[in-house]
Amino acid sequence: MTDTLVDANLFRSLLRRHAAAVVVITAPGEPPAGFTATSFTSVSLDPPLVSFCLARSASAWPAVRAAETIAVHVLTKEQEHVARTFSTRNIDRFATHGAWRLGPDGVPLLEGVLATLVCRVSQRVEAGDHTIVLATPLSGQHHDDATVTPLVYHDGSYAHLKRTA
């Protein structure tokens, strides 16, 4: 059998079938950086480890490349506007969003999200045109209302989960 690569359009089409939680990842800097991602995942429980991927061509890449501390913000179903703000090019995302404060090591922390993890970057692994960032959670907090559900991305659209009894 010969190895052939899936064509880029088919690859995108296949991955659109995968539903993923929507997060905003922030990094300190002048100015601070933040971007919307669906590539966030847990990697290990012992030790605690998470990962996300970012294109090295992304405007947030220089800040993420230099950051020792980053924050991951899990968005609620009501925060599609936040996801859109942090995925829009050529704007001041933090001025547009407005509801944030500085956290440890100057990392921006967004207000009103479902969950926040402040993490120490432990490793960066080049993978194609992206870098996989591995990070160790140092602290976190989450929304106490169990009925609040996350924002997800599926088939090119934002969506949310419906709780069943």
C-alpha positions in Angstrom: 0.0 0.0 0.0 1.3 3.5 -0.9 0.9 6.3 1.6 -1.0 9.2 0.1 -2.1 12.2 1.9 -5.7 13.3 2.3 -6.2 16.4 0.2 -6.6 19.7 2.2 -10.2 20.3 1.3 -11.3 16.8 2.3 -9.2 17.0 5.5 -11.0 20.3 6.4 -14.4 18.6 5.6 -13.6 15.6 7.7 -12.5 17.7 10.7 -15.6 19.8 10.5 -17.5 16.7 11.7 -15.7 16.8 15.0 -17.3 18.9 17.7 -14.9 20.8 20.0 -15.1 23.1 23.0 -14.3 26.7 22.3 -11.7 28.4 24.4 -9.8 31.7 24.4 -6.1 31.4 25.2 -4.3 34.5 26.4 -0.7 35.4 26.9 1.0 38.4 28.5 2.8 40.9 26.4 2.8 44.5 25.1 0.2 44.3 23.9 -1.3 41.2 25.4 -2.3 38.4 23.0 -5.4 36.2 22.9 -7.0 33.9 20.3 -9.9 31.6 19.9 -9.1 27.9 19.8 -10.8 24.5 19.4 -7.6 22.5 19.7 -7.4 22.6 23.5 -7.3 19.2 25.3 -6.2 17.5 28.4 -3.1 15.4 28.0 -2.3 13.9 31.4 -3.7 13.7 34.9 -0.4 12.8 36.6 1.2 15.2 36.3 -1.6 17.6 35.1 -0.9 18.6 31.6 -3.0 20.3 28.8 -2.2 21.2 25.2 -3.3 23.5 22.4 -2.1 24.2 18.9 -1.4 27.5 17.3 -0.2 28.4 13.7 3.2 30.0 13.7 1.7 32.5 11.3 -0.9 33.7 13.8 -0.7 37.2 15.2 -0.7 35.7 18.7 2.2 33.4 18.0 5.1 35.8 19.1 3.5 36.4 22.5 2.7 32.6 23.0 6.2 31.7 21.9 7.7 34.1 24.5 5.2 33.4 27.3 6.0 31.4 30.4 2.4 31.7 31.6 -0.8 31.4 29.6 -4.5 31.2 30.5 -7.1 29.0 29.0 -10.7 30.3 29.2 -13.6 27.8 28.5 -16.4 29.8 27.0 -20.1 29.5 27.9 -22.9 29.1 25.3 -23.7 32.8 25.7 -20.2 33.8 24.7 -20.1 33.4 21.0 -19.4 37.1 20.7 -16.2 36.5 22.8 -15.1 33.7 20.5 -15.8 35.9 17.4 -13.9 38.9 19.0 -10.8 36.8 19.7 -10.8 35.2 16.2 -11.1 38.6 14.4 -8.0 39.9 12.7 -6.6 43.4 13.0 -8.5 44.6 16.0 -7.6 45.3 19.6 -9.3 42.2 21.0 -8.9 43.2 24.6 -10.3 46.7 24.1 -13.2 45.2 22.1 -14.0 42.5 24.7 -13.4 44.8 27.7 -14.1 42.5 30.6 -10.7 41.3 31.7 -8.0 41.8 34.3 -4.3 41.0 34.8 -3.5 37.7 36.5 -0.2 36.0 37.5 2.8 37.1 35.5 0.7 39.6 33.6 -1.5 37.0 31.9 -4.9 38.5 30.9 -7.8 36.8 32.6 -11.3 37.1 31.0 -14.3 37.6 33.2 -17.5 35.6 33.1 -16.2 32.4 31.5 -17.2 28.8 32.3 -13.7 27.9 33.5 -10.2 29.4 33.6 -6.9 27.5 33.9 -3.7 29.5 34.5 -0.8 27.4 33.2 3.0 27.4 33.0 4.2 26.5 29.5 6.3 23.4 29.8 7.1 22.5 26.1 6.6 23.7 22.6 6.6 21.1 19.8 6.7 22.1 16.1 4.2 20.1 14.1 3.7 21.1 10.5 2.8 24.8 10.2 1.6 24.8 13.9 3.2 24.4 17.3 1.7 22.2 20.0 2.0 23.9 23.3 2.1 21.7 26.4 1.3 23.5 29.7 0.9 22.6 33.4 -2.1 24.0 35.1 -1.1 26.0 38.2 -4.5 27.3 39.3 -8.1 27.3 38.1 -11.6 28.3 38.8 -15.0 27.4 37.3 -18.6 28.5 37.2 -20.5 27.0 40.1 -23.8 26.7 38.2 -23.9 23.2 36.7 -26.6 24.3 34.3 -24.2 26.6 32.4 -23.0 24.8 29.3 -20.0 25.3 27.1 -19.8 26.8 23.7 -18.8 24.3 21.0 -17.8 24.5 17.4 -19.2 21.9 14.9 -19.5 21.8 11.1 -18.4 25.5 10.8 -20.8 26.9 13.3 -21.0 27.7 17.0 -23.4 25.6 19.0 -24.1 24.5 22.5 -25.0 21.3 24.4 -28.5 20.7 25.6 -28.7 19.0 29.0 -30.9 16.0 29.4 -32.3 14.7 32.6 
